[in-house]
Amino acid sequence: MRSSLTNPSPEKMRRFLQSRGPINAEQALEIAAQFSPKLLAKNEFLLRKGQVCDDYFFLDHGLLRAFASDPDGNEVTTAFYPSGQTVLEVSSFFNRTPSQENIQALTDCAGWVISFAQLNALFHARPEFREFGRGVLVQGFAALKSRMLAMITNSTTERYEELLHSSPEVLQHAPIKHIATYLGVTDTSLSRIRAGAKGGGKA
């Protein structure tokens, strides 16, 4: 039930703002006041395919995943979003076009949200926030490039171990079928890799 969800922390939002750009404590407090709290129950959608993404969402706690469907209708996970990250479909949000992805809560989630119009107003009014936004985008694009390269250059076992190291909550809360499509393997192959990792071996 939504009443059981835990509200997000204003302090965590302020710390996040200060961690990504030249924003001091007073500025972080003023900028954070422009965001509104948002709660998502497990399995609730932040974004559905066909909608224009209008939420720039900072995830205080919880886990979300982005996914799209292949031509046969199979869901393929494109991203996981653990706590402490911004969550949005970048192309849809900035180009104002319908999203090709869905974003869904895998656990109860809470965070802070601002709309496209509000975000642009802040960008124009606050130079320090523009620097923050640039830093977040650069970090996001770098992470996407690293993932693309890893899909080519790393073995499945290496990609699994990197996910285990960087985002252990994904392994705790995401169903194996979602993790498998994210890594580009079958459920059976991933089960074998996980068994090998637990046993100290390689798959």
N, C-alpha and C positions, 0 to 999 in steps of 0.2 A: 504494500500500500504506500502511496505517496507520502502519507503522514509520518511514515517510519524513516524517510530519507533524512540524512544529516546535512544541514546547511553548510555552504562553503565558507572558508575562512577569509575574511578581508585581509588579514595580515599576510597570508600566503600569496594573495593577488598582488599586494604591494611589493613583496620581496621579488616576485617574478618580474614586475616592471623594472625594478632597479637592477636586475641581473642581466638585462639584455641591451642596455644603452645608458647614455649619460643622464639618468633621471635620479634626482635626489629624493630624500624622504618626503619632503613637503610636496614636490611635484607628483610623486607616486600616489600620495593620498588624494590629491585633487583629480588625477586621471582615473584612479580606481573608482571614485565616486560616480563616474560616467557609466560604469558597468552595472548590470543588474544580475542578481542571483538567478540561477537556473538549475532545476532539479530534473533528473531523468530516472525513471524506474527501469529496472532490468528489462531488456528487450524493447524498450521504447526507442523510437527513431528520432535522431537529431535532424536528419535529412533523408528524404526519399528521392529516388531517381525521378527525374522530370521536374523537380522543384528547382527554383533558383535559390542557391545558398545565400541566406541573409544573416546568418549567425556567425560572428567571430567569437569563438567559445574557448575560454581558458578553463581547462579541466582541473579542478581542485583535488578531487579524489574519485576513483572509479576506473573503469576500462571500457573503451569503445573500439569498434572496428569499422573500417570502410570496406565495402565489397561491391562488385559488379557481377553481372551474369554473362556467361559466354554464349555463343550462338545456340547451344543445346539447352540453355536454361540453368546451367550449373553455377552456383555461387562461387566466386573466386575472391578471396580476401586480398585487398590491395594495401591495407595498412592497419596497424594497431595503434591506439592512442592511450598510453598509460597516464597517470596523474602527472601534473606539472607541465603539460603540453598544450599548445593551442590546437584546436580542432576545427577544421573547415575544409570544404572542397575548393581549393584555391582558384581553379579555372572558372568555376561557376560563380564564385563570390566576386572576383575582380572583373570578369568579363560580362557579368549579369546574364549568363546563359543557363539553360536547364542542365542540371547535374546528370552525369552518366553513372554516378555512384550513389550508394546508400551509406549512411552512417548510423550505426545502431549501438545502443548500450549493451554491453555484455554483463555488467553488474549495475547496481544502483550507482548513480553518478551525480555529482554536484559541481557547479562551477560558476563562472562569471561570463556574461554575454553582452555584446554590443552589436548593433546593426551596422550594415554597410554605410548608411547615411551618417550615423553617429561617428563611425570610425573615420570617415572622410573629413567630417567637421573637426575632429580632434587632430588629424594630420595637418590641416590648414592652420589651426589655432596654436598648436604646440610643436615647435621644431624638435624638441627632445623626444616627443612621441613618434615623430617621423623616423628618427634614428632608431628608436626601439623597433618600429615596424619593419624597417629595412634589415635590422639584425635578425629578426625572427624569420623573415623570408629567405635570407641568405643561408641561415642554418638549415631551414627546411629543404631548400634546393640541394644543399651539400649532402644531406642525409639521403635524399632521393637518388642522387648520383651514386653514392656509395652502395645503396641497395641494388641499383641496376648493375653495377660492376660486380658485386658479390654474386649475383645470379649467374654471371658468366664465368668468373674466375675462381669461385670457392665451391668446394664440394657441399653436398646437402648437409653432411655432418657438421662441417664448419659453419654453415649458415644457422643450423640449429643451435650450436654451442654459442654463437654470437648472440642469438635471440635470448638464450638462457641467461647469458651474462648481462646483457643490456636491459632486458625487460622480463625479469623472472615472474612478474605478475601475469604476464601473458600465458606462461606455462601453467600457472595456478588456476586461471579462471576461463581461458578460452577452450572450447571443445577441440579435440584433436583434428576434426575435419577442417576447422577453420585455419588452424596452424599449418596443416598439410598443404592447403591451397596457397597459403601465403608463401610457403617455402618451395612450392612447385613440385610436390611429390604426392604419392598416394597415401591414404591412411595407413595401409599395411607397411609401406616403406618407412613412414615416420615412426610407427610403433617399434620397428626393428632398430631404428636409429636411437630411439629413447632407451630401449633395453640395453643397447650397447654402451650408451653413455653412462647409465646407472651401474653397469658392470665394469666400467673403466676401459671398455674396448672401443673400437671404431667400427662403424657400419659401412 
